[in-house]
Amino acid sequence: MATKPTAKRIWVPGPVIVGAGPSGLAVAACLKEKGIPSLILERANCVASLWQLKTYDRLRLHLPKQFCELILMPFPSDFPTYPTKQQFVGYLNAYAENFDLKPAFNTTVVSARYDSRYGLWFVKTLGLKNEETEYVCQWLIVATGENAEEVVPKFEGVSEFGGPIVHTSSYKSGELFRGKKVLVVGCGNSGMEVCLDLCNYNARPSLVVKDSVHILPQEILGISTFGLSMWLLKRFPMRFVDHILLLVSRFMLGDTARFGIHRPERGPLELKSMTGKTPVLDIGTLAKIKTGHIKVCKAVKQLKHQAVEFIDGRVENFDAIIYATGYRSNVISWLKETSMFSEKDGLPRKPFPNGWKGECGLYSVGFTQRGLLGASLDATRIAEDIEHSWKAKATHFMAFTTCAPPPPPPPQPATFN
């Protein structure tokens, strides 16, 4: 009987970063600027795999570029205010090249645990051919972010529907849905934009609005709503700014409740601060709802053959269903440590701005629920924190590796989550 090959063990003198998305690249660049090497582990075959592989063609940044650029490198001056998906991906590739960041691609982290006996992290990975490698390091930076895996609702009758059911991670454009009745489940920015895209391909979309949601104009008098909000927050209390935003939105967009879209009781900024729920920035979808090109539906009760039953008892036929139900963190599935991250949602237990640092050399970047601005802030803090101990500890650990490899960890089960 063939014996299972022993996993290769590699010592990493600097931090190991899990994830080569924008957050992982940003923290690696900040570390490099301070002379600290790092190793980025990425399960996909490219940087920013969510943007490159799991987004629709018409996607643009919903916020102006100045709020979305990574630290240490601005966007090219000739980029539009709202860069396209292709432009943003090009920028991220250029960012990695500029800082000479070379992630280990096709490397999936299956477990990471801290061994207090040695004061080290042991990070086990699988390659394309299921080859095992274990990386040993002093610092572990979790950069897999809030959008690591798709959220897929479990409706009764899914197997009976008979038509295409896809998540937005697989949706590229409305070309495949021309002339079809499509139900879009989820009314966040993605769900709203997918509906608009479907209209452009002469599909007949309906939008499921299960919960209350704030819809704001993307711009107010030619000024970014987000940028205006940030400016006002520096001068006025949050609730006052929310009041202003809602008054302007009511004037520009009308009463969305007339179309089945009810606003939450809390204002958009207060709700974002307390729950992380992002308001929708309208780019034309609401106008299509007003004209009837997009229908608004109640929550789904169950699926039937080529039909959907809603909680209000109405049944309507559909050719396809698109889940615009977002993503979630997957940290808990591989990180064998629960004090820093919540087992409920996989996000840091400490609220922003204190969730970036855990114990024993554990850090997180890109979990602030505040976009790329929050990620850049985390990246700066992490690099500064590691720099404090890098020079003193580097000599010790380099001597450790020249004398002998790290002692083997205690026996672990052969299966991983």
RANORTA-V671443 format. One record per residue. N is the residue number from 1. OMEGA is omega in radians with two decimals (NA if undefined). NEAR is the number of other ideal C-beta (glycine too) atoms within 12 Angstrom. D_FIRST is the distance of its C-alpha to the first C-alpha in Angstrom with 1 decimal. Layout:
BEGIN
N,OMEGA,NEAR,D_FIRST  N,OMEGA,NEAR,D_FIRST
END
This chain:
BEGIN
1,-3.09,3,0.0  2,3.11,4,3.8  3,-3.14,5,6.4  4,-3.12,10,9.5  5,3.13,11,12.3  6,3.14,11,15.2  7,3.09,26,18.3  8,-3.14,18,21.1  9,-3.10,24,24.2  10,3.06,24,27.7  11,3.11,29,31.0  12,-3.07,36,33.8  13,3.11,30,37.2  14,-3.13,36,39.0  15,2.92,44,38.4  16,3.14,45,35.5  17,-3.14,53,37.0  18,3.13,50,35.0  19,-3.14,50,36.7  20,3.00,45,38.7  21,-3.14,47,41.4  22,-3.11,45,45.0  23,3.12,48,44.6  24,3.10,50,41.7  25,-3.10,49,43.6  26,-3.11,48,46.7  27,3.09,51,45.3  28,3.12,47,43.5  29,3.13,39,46.8  30,3.10,40,48.7  31,-3.11,40,46.3  32,3.11,32,46.6  33,3.13,24,50.4  34,3.10,28,50.2  35,-3.10,16,48.0  36,3.12,33,44.9  37,3.10,26,41.7  38,3.07,46,39.2  39,3.10,39,35.9  40,3.08,44,35.9  41,-3.08,43,32.7  42,-3.09,37,33.2  43,-3.14,33,30.9  44,-3.10,27,33.1  45,-3.09,18,33.9  46,3.01,22,37.5  47,3.09,41,39.8  48,-3.04,40,41.6  49,3.11,31,39.2  50,-3.14,37,41.1  51,-3.06,34,44.2  52,-2.96,25,42.8  53,-2.96,20,40.5  54,3.09,29,41.7  55,-3.10,33,45.5  56,-2.96,38,48.2  57,-3.02,22,50.2  58,-3.04,27,53.6  59,2.95,31,52.5  60,3.00,29,54.6  61,-3.12,36,54.7  62,3.12,32,56.7  63,3.10,32,58.3  64,-3.00,30,60.3  65,-3.10,29,58.4  66,3.11,22,59.9  67,-3.04,29,57.9  68,3.14,34,54.6  69,3.13,31,54.3  70,-3.12,43,51.9  71,3.05,33,53.2  72,-3.13,23,54.3  73,3.14,25,54.6  74,3.02,20,57.0  75,3.01,27,56.8  76,-3.06,17,58.7  77,-3.10,10,62.4  78,3.08,11,62.6  79,3.08,23,60.1  80,-3.13,16,61.7  81,3.13,25,62.2  82,-3.08,27,59.2  83,3.09,30,56.6  84,3.06,22,54.6  85,-3.10,27,50.8  86,3.12,22,50.6  87,-3.13,25,52.9  88,3.10,35,51.0  89,3.09,28,47.6  90,3.10,21,49.3  91,-3.14,32,50.7  92,3.07,39,47.3  93,3.11,24,45.8  94,3.11,25,48.9  95,3.12,37,48.5  96,-3.14,31,44.9  97,-3.11,16,46.1  98,-3.13,20,49.2  99,3.10,31,47.3  100,3.12,17,44.5  101,-3.07,38,41.9  102,-3.12,20,38.5  103,2.99,33,36.0  104,-3.08,33,32.3  105,3.13,23,32.0  106,-3.13,22,29.1  107,-3.07,34,27.9  108,3.09,33,27.5  109,3.13,44,27.9  110,3.05,33,25.7  111,3.05,32,27.0  112,-3.11,43,29.6  113,-3.14,32,30.5  114,3.09,29,32.9  115,-3.06,26,32.1  116,3.14,15,35.5  117,-3.10,14,34.4  118,-3.09,24,34.2  119,-3.06,22,36.5  120,3.02,35,34.0  121,3.09,42,32.4  122,-3.04,39,28.6  123,-3.12,47,28.1  124,-3.10,36,24.7  125,3.01,36,24.5  126,3.08,24,22.5  127,-3.10,22,23.5  128,-3.12,15,23.8  129,-3.14,11,20.3  130,3.07,16,19.0  131,-3.08,19,18.7  132,3.03,27,19.5  133,3.10,31,22.5  134,3.12,35,24.4  135,-3.12,38,28.1  136,-3.04,38,30.2  137,3.11,41,33.9  138,-3.08,39,37.1  139,3.10,45,38.4  140,-3.13,47,36.9  141,3.14,54,39.0  142,-3.10,47,38.2  143,3.13,48,39.8  144,2.98,43,38.1  145,-3.08,42,41.4  146,-3.01,37,42.9  147,-3.04,36,41.7  148,-3.14,39,37.9  149,-3.06,25,37.2  150,2.97,23,39.3  151,-3.10,25,41.1  152,-3.14,23,41.0  153,3.14,25,43.3  154,3.13,15,42.2  155,3.03,27,45.1  156,3.07,15,45.4  157,-3.13,21,45.3  158,-3.10,22,43.3  159,-3.11,14,41.5  160,-2.98,17,45.0  161,3.04,26,46.6  162,3.13,19,45.5  163,3.14,26,46.5  164,3.00,22,44.9  165,-3.07,32,43.9  166,2.99,27,43.0  167,3.13,28,43.0  168,3.09,39,45.2  169,3.11,29,42.1  170,-3.11,21,41.8  171,3.11,38,45.6  172,3.10,22,47.2  173,-3.13,24,50.6  174,-3.08,29,52.7  175,-3.09,18,52.6  176,-3.04,23,50.2  177,-3.14,33,52.4  178,3.07,20,55.8  179,-3.08,16,58.2  180,3.02,25,55.7  181,-3.03,28,56.1  182,3.06,42,53.5  183,3.10,47,53.0  184,-3.10,49,52.0  185,-3.13,42,50.7  186,-3.02,36,51.5  187,3.00,43,54.7  188,-3.13,36,53.7  189,-3.14,34,54.4  190,-3.13,39,51.6  191,3.13,42,52.7  192,-3.08,42,56.3  193,3.08,42,55.5  194,3.08,49,53.3  195,3.12,48,56.2  196,3.12,34,58.5  197,3.10,38,56.2  198,3.10,41,56.0  199,-3.13,31,59.8  200,3.09,24,60.0  201,3.07,25,58.0  202,2.97,17,60.3  203,-3.14,32,57.8  204,-3.06,28,59.1  205,2.93,44,57.3  206,-3.03,39,57.6  207,3.09,43,56.5  208,3.08,42,55.2  209,-3.07,38,56.9  210,-3.08,27,55.4  211,3.06,23,56.7  212,-3.10,22,59.7  213,3.05,37,59.4  214,3.01,39,61.7  215,-3.14,44,62.6  216,3.02,42,64.4  217,3.13,34,65.9  218,3.12,35,63.8  219,3.07,25,67.0  220,-3.10,25,70.4  221,3.10,13,73.3  222,3.14,12,71.0  223,3.10,18,69.3  224,3.11,26,65.7  225,3.12,37,65.6  226,3.14,36,62.8  227,3.10,26,64.7  228,3.12,30,67.9  229,3.13,39,66.1  230,3.13,24,64.8  231,-3.13,17,68.3  232,-3.11,24,69.9  233,3.10,24,67.5  234,-3.02,12,68.7  235,-3.04,13,72.2  236,3.08,18,72.0  237,-3.07,15,70.1  238,-3.09,24,67.1  239,3.08,19,68.9  240,3.12,18,71.9  241,3.08,29,69.7  242,-3.14,31,67.9  243,3.11,20,71.4  244,-3.12,27,72.4  245,-3.12,37,69.3  246,3.09,32,69.7  247,-3.14,16,73.4  248,3.13,24,72.7  249,3.11,33,69.9  250,3.14,20,72.2  251,-3.06,15,74.8  252,-3.02,22,72.6  253,-3.09,34,70.2  254,-3.13,20,72.2  255,-3.09,18,71.1  256,3.12,33,67.5  257,3.11,18,67.7  258,-3.09,15,69.9  259,3.09,28,66.9  260,3.13,29,64.6  261,-3.06,36,63.2  262,3.14,20,64.2  263,3.05,30,64.1  264,3.11,25,62.6  265,3.11,13,65.1  266,3.11,22,64.0  267,-3.06,29,64.8  268,-3.12,37,62.3  269,3.10,34,62.0  270,3.13,26,61.9  271,3.10,28,59.3  272,-3.12,31,57.1  273,-3.05,25,57.6  274,-3.02,18,56.8  275,-3.08,21,53.9  276,-3.12,26,52.8  277,-3.04,24,53.9  278,3.04,28,55.3  279,3.10,40,58.5  280,3.05,42,58.5  281,-3.02,37,60.4  282,3.10,34,62.1  283,3.11,30,62.1  284,-3.11,26,63.9  285,-3.09,41,61.9  286,3.10,36,64.6  287,3.10,23,67.2  288,3.07,30,65.1  289,-3.12,34,64.8  290,-3.12,22,68.6  291,3.11,13,69.3  292,3.10,14,66.9  293,3.04,24,64.5  294,3.13,38,61.8  295,3.09,31,61.9  296,-3.09,35,60.9  297,3.04,36,59.1  298,-3.14,27,58.3  299,-3.13,25,54.8  300,3.04,37,52.5  301,3.12,23,52.3  302,3.09,22,49.9  303,3.05,31,49.0  304,3.14,24,50.1  305,3.14,18,49.9  306,-3.12,22,51.2  307,3.11,24,53.1  308,3.03,41,53.0  309,-3.12,26,54.8  310,-3.04,28,56.2  311,3.08,17,57.1  312,3.09,16,60.7  313,-3.12,12,60.1  314,3.08,18,60.6  315,-3.11,21,58.3  316,3.14,26,58.1  317,3.08,23,56.2  318,3.10,35,53.9  319,-3.08,28,52.0  320,3.11,34,49.5  321,3.08,44,48.5  322,3.09,43,47.7  323,3.01,34,46.3  324,-2.98,42,48.0  325,2.97,32,46.6  326,-3.03,30,45.4  327,3.09,28,42.4  328,3.08,24,41.1  329,3.07,35,39.3  330,-3.03,29,35.5  331,-3.05,42,35.4  332,-3.11,27,34.6  333,-3.09,23,31.3  334,-3.13,31,29.9  335,-3.09,39,32.3  336,-3.13,29,31.5  337,-3.02,31,35.2  338,-3.10,20,37.9  339,-3.11,17,41.1  340,-3.07,33,42.0  341,3.12,33,41.0  342,3.08,22,42.0  343,-3.12,17,39.4  344,-3.06,13,41.8  345,3.12,22,42.3  346,3.11,30,40.1  347,3.11,32,43.2  348,-3.14,38,44.5  349,3.13,24,46.3  350,-3.14,19,49.2  351,3.05,19,51.6  352,0.15,26,52.7  353,-3.01,20,53.6  354,-3.06,17,51.5  355,-3.03,35,48.0  356,-3.04,37,46.8  357,3.05,30,45.9  358,3.14,31,43.6  359,2.98,19,42.6  360,3.09,23,40.5  361,3.12,36,40.8  362,-3.13,37,39.9  363,3.03,45,42.1  364,3.10,45,42.5  365,3.13,52,44.4  366,3.13,46,45.4  367,-3.03,46,45.6  368,-3.00,31,49.4  369,3.12,29,50.2  370,3.01,30,52.8  371,-3.05,33,51.3  372,3.04,38,51.1  373,3.11,30,54.1  374,3.12,34,52.2  375,3.13,41,49.1  376,3.10,34,51.2  377,3.09,29,52.8  378,-3.09,42,49.4  379,3.12,44,48.2  380,-3.11,29,51.3  381,-3.12,30,51.0  382,-3.13,45,47.3  383,3.13,37,48.0  384,-3.11,23,51.0  385,-3.14,27,49.2  386,-3.14,41,46.3  387,-3.11,24,48.9  388,-3.08,17,50.5  389,-3.05,22,47.5  390,-3.05,28,45.9  391,-3.11,15,48.1  392,-3.04,12,48.0  393,-3.07,24,44.3  394,-3.12,24,43.1  395,-3.14,14,44.1  396,-3.06,17,42.2  397,3.07,28,38.9  398,3.08,18,39.1  399,3.12,13,39.6  400,-3.08,21,36.6  401,3.14,21,34.3  402,3.12,12,35.6  403,-3.09,12,35.1  404,3.06,12,31.6  405,3.13,17,29.2  406,3.10,25,29.5  407,-3.12,16,27.9  408,3.10,18,24.7  409,3.08,25,25.5  410,-3.10,12,24.8  411,3.11,6,21.5  412,3.06,19,21.6  413,-3.09,12,20.0  414,-3.11,11,17.2  415,3.13,8,19.5  416,3.08,23,22.7  417,NA,17,25.9
END
